[in-house]
Every structure is written in structure tokens, then in C-alpha cells.
Amino acid sequence: MGAITTYLVVLVLLLAAELFYFRIADRFNIIDKPNERSSHNYITIRGGGIIWWVAALLFLMFHFSSSSLWFFAGITLIAGVSFMDDVRGLGQKVRLLFHLLAMSCAFYLAGVFGSYPWWAIVMGYIVFIGIVNAYNFMDGINGITGLYSIAVLASLQYVNLSYGNFVNPDLIWYPMIASVVFLFFNFRKRARCFAGDVGSVAIAFWIVTLLLLLILKTENLIWLGLLMVYGVGAVMTILHRLRLKQNIMEAHRLHFYQILANEQRVPHRLGFLN
């Protein structure tokens, strides 16, 4: 099977999986109801971002190896606990435990254990789990998670193909295809689905794993700059909310792009570009 044919098969399978999930979500009432802190005013299916976990499953099936198995174990742990949090809510300690376990899978895959001092590994946990949660924190209007993910993944693929492969290219193509499928249903004035924590956390873990592998291969932290837009936005929003004495763990409407979309009535597509 040629590469183009394989990618078309993956696209069709992901599209079918997303439509199947919509039926499950309708059946079990997995929905997002609007409130005064949300950026939508209609009931929408939650958890459509599970498509990125499905993409990881397909990668495992088409490229089975010990490395892909460890990656799939990590994304399953972190996506699984996030999905449960979407459905019924979980405590922060439970989520943190699963984030630590998932990141441990990524570290084992990358050969971190035994190669770096304990303090560097601890710092790695703090930085990369922090990035995953910041990525989730920034998910707030239609299209932002999918579009930003494609931008980061495309940059990583350019580096991967131009300067020597640090990963199998399909480990980047598959989440890009999943992002396109997700955006088809999400990047609309009235979205068919939201990513949910299962989506934003899963794709964040995927991107963090890719960054980890690239950083270790090049021995250069500069690649973290690919997440600079989200990083600056997340930090500035957190500081602003702390100044307002708000609970930063609750939903809100204070991201810059949310203010553009919700208060200034700038269309979501233009809000994202800004």
C-alpha cells in the first residue's frame, strides 16, 4: 500500500471513528452545557478530541514496535483519565498521578532514565507536565487547539524531513490528519463538537513527546520556542486572573482571543489569527 493510499485510509478511519463517537456521546449524554464562563451558548458534544487517541491507536497498528507501544501506553493513560474527567469529573491528585505515569512512558521511550541525573528528570517532569496542562488551559474557542496543533506539527515535520529524521514521519502525519478531521467538525461558527480534556491533553502529550525526542537528539532546548505563543498566552492569562483573585482552575473568558471573539464580536477565525 502506497503512502498516499495509507493516509487516505487513515483519514477515512478517523472520520468514521469521530462520527461513531458522536453517536456514543449522544447516547450517554456526553455534552458541554453553556454557562456564564464559557465561550458558547448552545449544548455541544464534548470529547471530540478523542480522535487523537484513535490516531495513536492506528499508528500502533500500522507501525507496531516497542517504542510505539510505550507511546500508546502513555497517551492512553493520559487520555483515559482526561476522558473520565470530561464525563464525571476527577480530583486533581488523580489527574496528576496519571500525568506522571504517562510522562514516565514518554521518558522511558526517549531513554531518559539512566542517562540523566535525577534532578534533570524531576525538572523534565515539571516542565513537560506543565506544558501539557498549559495546552489544555488555552483551549477556549472553536478551532484554536486544532489549528495551533497543525502549526506546531507542521513545523516539527519540516525539521524532521529537512534535518534528519528524529522520528518516523507518520508519528507526525497521523496527528495532523486527526487535527484536520477534528477541525472539520469544530472550526465552525457553531461547532459540532469540542475537544474536551481528552482531546487537548492527548494532543498536548503527543506534541510534548515529539519535542522531547527532538530536544534529546539535538541537545538543544530552543525547540520549546515552538510553543511560545501558547506559553506566553497561558502565563499572562494566569497572572491576570490571579490579580483579579479568580480561581484559575475554573473555566473563564479572559484569554485574549476569547475577549476578541466574545466581547468584541470578532469572528473566531480572525480571533485565532490575532
C-alpha positions in Angstrom: 0.0 0.0 0.0 1.4 3.4 -1.0 1.9 6.2 1.4 -0.9 8.4 -0.1 -3.3 5.4 0.0 -2.4 4.7 3.6 -3.0 8.3 4.6 -6.4 8.3 2.8 -7.3 5.1 4.7 -6.3 6.8 8.0 -8.4 9.8 7.1 -11.4 7.7 6.4 -11.0 5.6 9.5 -10.6 8.7 11.7 -13.7 10.3 10.1 -15.7 7.2 10.8 -14.4 7.0 14.3 -15.4 10.6 15.0 -18.9 10.0 13.7 -19.2 6.8 15.7 -18.1 8.8 18.8 -20.9 11.3 18.2 -23.4 8.5 18.4 -21.9 7.3 21.7 -21.8 10.9 23.1 -25.5 11.4 22.1 -26.4 8.1 23.7 -24.6 8.7 27.0 -25.2 12.5 27.1 -21.5 13.4 27.0 -22.2 17.1 26.3 -20.9 20.6 27.2 -23.6 22.8 28.6 -23.0 26.6 28.4 -22.6 28.7 31.5 -21.6 32.3 32.3 -17.9 31.4 32.0 -18.0 29.5 28.7 -17.5 30.9 25.2 -20.5 29.2 23.7 -24.3 29.4 24.2 -25.5 26.1 23.0 -25.2 22.5 24.0 -22.3 20.8 22.2 -20.8 17.3 22.2 -17.8 17.1 24.5 -14.8 14.9 23.8 -14.5 15.0 20.1 -10.7 15.3 20.6 -10.7 11.6 21.3 -9.8 11.4 17.6 -6.2 12.0 18.5 -6.2 8.9 20.7 -7.7 6.9 17.8 -4.9 8.2 15.6 -2.4 6.9 18.1 -4.1 3.5 18.0 -3.9 3.5 14.2 -0.2 4.4 14.4 0.4 1.5 16.8 -1.5 -0.9 14.4 0.4 0.3 11.3 3.8 0.7 13.0 3.9 -1.8 15.8 7.1 -1.7 17.9 8.2 -1.5 21.5 8.6 2.3 21.0 5.1 2.8 19.6 3.7 0.6 22.3 5.3 2.7 25.1 3.9 5.9 23.3 0.5 4.4 23.0 0.6 3.4 26.7 1.4 6.9 27.7 -1.3 8.6 25.6 -3.9 6.0 26.7 -3.2 6.7 30.4 -3.4 10.5 30.0 -6.3 10.5 27.5 -8.2 7.9 29.6 -8.1 9.9 32.8 -8.9 13.1 30.9 -12.0 11.4 29.3 -13.2 10.3 32.8 -12.7 13.9 33.9 -14.8 15.1 31.0 -17.6 12.6 31.8 -17.8 12.8 35.6 -15.0 14.9 37.0 -11.9 13.7 38.9 -9.7 15.2 41.6 -6.5 17.0 40.8 -4.4 14.4 42.6 -5.8 11.6 40.4 -5.2 13.5 37.2 -1.6 14.4 38.3 -0.8 10.7 39.1 -1.9 9.7 35.6 0.0 12.6 34.1 3.2 11.4 35.9 2.6 7.8 34.7 2.1 8.9 31.1 5.1 11.2 31.1 7.1 8.3 32.6 6.2 6.2 29.5 7.5 9.1 27.3 10.7 9.3 29.3 11.2 5.5 29.0 10.6 5.7 25.3 13.1 8.5 24.9 15.8 6.7 27.0 15.8 9.4 29.7 16.0 7.0 32.7 19.6 6.1 33.5 21.0 8.7 31.1 20.4 11.9 33.0 20.7 12.9 36.7 17.7 12.7 39.0 17.3 16.5 39.3 17.2 16.9 35.5 14.5 14.2 35.3 12.5 15.9 38.0 12.8 19.2 36.1 11.7 17.4 33.0 8.5 16.2 34.7 7.7 19.7 35.9 8.3 21.3 32.5 6.6 18.8 30.3 3.6 18.2 32.5 3.3 21.9 32.9 3.2 22.3 29.1 0.5 19.6 28.8 -1.7 21.5 31.3 -1.0 24.9 29.7 -2.0 23.5 26.4 -5.3 22.3 27.9 -5.7 25.6 29.7 -5.5 27.5 26.4 -8.3 25.5 24.7 -11.2 28.0 24.7 -12.7 28.8 21.3 -13.6 26.9 18.2 -10.5 25.9 16.1 -7.7 27.1 18.3 -6.5 23.7 19.5 -6.7 22.1 16.1 -5.1 24.9 14.2 -2.3 25.6 16.7 -1.6 21.8 16.8 -1.3 21.7 13.0 1.0 24.7 13.0 3.3 23.1 15.6 3.2 19.7 14.0 3.9 21.1 10.5 7.0 22.9 12.0 8.2 19.7 13.6 7.7 17.7 10.4 9.7 20.3 8.5 12.5 19.9 10.9 12.1 16.1 10.8 12.3 15.9 7.0 14.8 18.6 6.4 17.4 17.9 9.0 17.4 14.2 9.5 14.5 12.2 10.9 14.3 12.2 14.7 11.0 10.2 14.5 9.1 8.2 12.0 7.3 10.8 9.8 4.0 9.1 10.3 4.2 9.9 14.1 3.7 13.5 12.9 1.4 12.9 9.9 -1.2 10.9 11.8 -2.0 13.6 14.4 -2.0 16.2 11.6 -4.6 14.1 9.8 -6.6 13.8 13.0 -6.4 17.5 13.5 -7.9 18.1 10.1 -10.8 15.7 10.9 -11.4 17.4 14.2 -11.4 20.9 12.7 -14.0 19.8 10.1 -16.4 19.4 13.0 -15.0 22.1 15.3 -13.8 25.1 13.3 -17.3 26.5 12.6 -19.4 29.3 13.9 -21.5 26.6 15.7 -19.2 23.7 16.4 -20.4 20.1 16.2 -18.1 19.1 19.0 -15.5 20.4 21.4 -12.1 18.7 22.0 -12.7 18.2 25.8 -9.8 17.5 28.1 -9.4 14.1 26.4 -8.5 15.9 23.2 -6.5 18.9 24.3 -4.5 16.8 26.8 -3.9 13.9 24.3 -2.6 16.1 21.5 -0.5 18.1 24.0 1.1 14.8 25.2 1.7 13.8 21.6 3.4 17.2 20.8 5.4 17.1 24.1 6.7 13.6 23.3 7.8 14.8 19.9 9.5 17.8 21.4 11.2 15.6 24.0 12.7 13.4 21.3 13.8 16.3 19.2 15.4 18.1 22.2 17.3 14.9 23.2 18.5 14.3 19.7 19.7 17.8 19.0 20.7 18.6 22.7 19.0 21.9 22.2 16.1 23.4 24.2 15.4 26.0 21.5 12.6 23.8 20.1 10.4 24.7 23.1 10.1 28.0 21.3 7.6 26.3 19.0 5.1 26.6 21.9 5.9 30.2 22.7 2.6 31.6 21.6 0.6 29.3 23.9 3.2 29.7 26.7 3.0 33.5 26.8 -0.8 33.5 26.5 -1.2 31.0 29.3 1.2 32.7 31.7 -0.3 36.2 31.0 -3.8 34.9 31.5 -3.0 33.2 34.7 -1.3 36.3 36.1 -4.3 38.4 35.1 -6.7 36.0 36.8 -4.6 35.9 40.0 -4.7 39.7 40.0 -8.5 39.5 39.8 -8.4 36.9 42.6 -10.2 34.3 40.5 -9.8 30.5 40.8 -7.5 29.7 37.9 -8.8 26.1 37.8 -12.3 27.2 36.7 -13.5 28.0 33.2 -13.3 31.6 32.1 -13.5 34.1 29.2 -10.3 36.1 29.8 -7.9 34.7 27.1 -7.1 37.5 24.6 -8.7 35.5 21.7 -11.8 34.9 23.9 -12.1 38.6 24.6 -11.9 39.3 20.8 -14.4 36.6 20.0 -16.9 37.1 22.9 -16.7 40.7 23.8 -15.5 42.4 20.6 -17.5 40.0 18.4 -14.5 39.3 16.2 -15.2 36.1 14.1 -13.4 33.1 15.6 -11.2 32.6 12.5 -9.9 36.2 12.8 -9.6 35.9 16.6 -7.3 33.0 16.2 -5.1 34.8 13.6 -4.8 37.7 16.0 
